[in-house]
Amino acid sequence: MTLSELTCNCKPLDIIGNAGVEVTGIEIDSRAVKPGTAFIAMRGTQTDGHRYIDKAVELGASVIVCETVPETKVSGVTYVTYNNTEDVAGMLATTFYGNPTTRMKLVGVTGTNGKTTIATTLYNIFRRMGVKCGLCSTVCNYIDGKAVPTECTTPDPVTLNRLLGRMADEGCEYAFMEVSSHSVAQKRIAGLRFAGGIFTNLTRDHLDYHGTFENYRDAKKGFFDMLPKGAFAVTNADDRNGMVMTQNTAATVKTYSIREKADFHARIMEESFDGMNVCMDGMEVFLQFVGRFNVQNLLAVYGALRMMGMERQEALVQLSAMRPVNGRFETIRSDRGVTAIVDYAHTPDALNNVLATINEVLAGNGLCWTVCGAGGNRDKGKRPLMAREAAMQSDRVIITSDNPRNEEPQDIINDMLAGLSAEDMKKTIAIADRREAIRTACMMAGKGDVILVAGKGHEDYQIIKGVKHHFDDHEVIREAFGME
């Protein structure tokens, strides 16, 4: 691909050098540059890519896309300028990888909680039906069954378009993607064409990045603002921000609810830790999931399936065959009658939803234990809120480490404990070592009790002092239960 072809959809301010130069790769990470690469220098939150232009040239970059041209230009290198390289990185990447979202249908899922369950369930349903499809998720990316490990919810624009390009090249008809607020704000999804979008809910999260709840909300809304005419938008009518999300979209809007009148409606008829009987869209169906929040998640899936042309009966049959996603309300039972639940809940609202479900099913016939922590180098304001939610709905609470990252675990724990009253503290203990915290809960819980181990879910690591160590809540629980 020539540089002129690469920039055909986003006109540069200036091209200094050869506009006909052949571009054989595109990168925003200078370390990945190879001869013939176009390196995009972006001003990120952690570092400025312009500092690495010399490194990119040294590794063979033939094109430098930048906002400010270096004082010393290298012969044989073409420099392309834009006002803001972040604005155009996604467009350049999608052009380079053959506009993959014009060759398959891409459905995005955004919101605070539920994104992984919805996107993964859609992916699993279409795979079960024999349809080639891809998945971009917090847990793992997949190209028609082949796993591609992931480091974040929505990758950078180059990595994302490379992944989508592979999906399209390998014949995927659909792709399902978790769309994070960061990806909208940082324009990682610029240039992509979405066939549909789903909104789950909106509660406090990522304020360390967005600053205010309003900025966070507006980033989510920005996703729906970019949906084209002919796309669909399925939004949660039970969330006060549900209709805010879609007020300026060109897409066809449909609503779902478990409380209000909506295009797609459901209500729980009976539930246990094995699943629920639900009346969905006027028909009864057994779902292998637990909790009102999961009814909402699956109702969103159902709405998307209907908008993609699936008949009601077929959609319900497919939903009944689905199982929970890894690390989302997963149950592990000991031989002495104790149930442990592993869940990714890492926001106050998510913790509230999971604990409310546990208590509804327990109905006072056992104690609810909660083991939880909070991530380091993230929104400190939600730490006391997390502890308060745990204490409000649990009989016993153990505050512990999550991913402390570069913070001291005890400092994070102290921030959480600050949210508890003297009465709450009577049923709360703090154990900084997460392994010991989980073991303690498993040893102290009695027959009929339920232990919620929250915060990490699918993750199989802990980040301590910036170093990633293997750690899996499932493994620790099974070991404490004597199952391994």
Sequence and secondary structure as in RCSB ss.txt:
>XXXX:A:sequence
MTLSELTCNCKPLDIIGNAGVEVTGIEIDSRAVKPGTAFIAMRGTQTDGHRYIDKAVELGASVIVCETVPETKVS
GVTYVTYNNTEDVAGMLATTFYGNPTTRMKLVGVTGTNGKTTIATTLYNIFRRMGVKCGLCSTVCNYIDGKAVPT
ECTTPDPVTLNRLLGRMADEGCEYAFMEVSSHSVAQKRIAGLRFAGGIFTNLTRDHLDYHGTFENYRDAKKGFFD
MLPKGAFAVTNADDRNGMVMTQNTAATVKTYSIREKADFHARIMEESFDGMNVCMDGMEVFLQFVGRFNVQNLLA
VYGALRMMGMERQEALVQLSAMRPVNGRFETIRSDRGVTAIVDYAHTPDALNNVLATINEVLAGNGLCWTVCGAG
GNRDKGKRPLMAREAAMQSDRVIITSDNPRNEEPQDIINDMLAGLSAEDMKKTIAIADRREAIRTACMMAGKGDV
ILVAGKGHEDYQIIKGVKHHFDDHEVIREAFGME
>XXXX:A:secstr
 BHHHHTTTS  SEEES TT B  EEESSGGG  TTEEEE  B SS BGGGGHHHHHHTT SEEEESS  SS  T
T EEEE S HHHHHHHHHHHHTT GGGSSEEEEEESSSSHHHHHHHHHHHHHHTT  EEEE SS EEETTEEE  
SSSS  HHHHHHHHHHHHHTT SEEEEE  HHHHHTTTTTT   SEEEE    S  HHHHSSHHHHHHHHHHHHH
T  TT EEEEETTSTTHHHHTTT SSEEEEEESSS  SEEEEEEEEETTEEEEEETTEEEEES  SHHHHHHHHH
HHHHHHHTT  HHHHHHHHHT    TTSSEEEE TTS EEEEE   SHHHHHHHHHHHHHHHTTSS EEEEE   
TTS TTHHHHHHHHHHHH SEEEE  S  BTS HHHHHHHHHTT  HHHHTTEEE SSHHHHHHHHHHH  TT E
EEEES TT  EEEETTEEEE  HHHHHHHHTT  
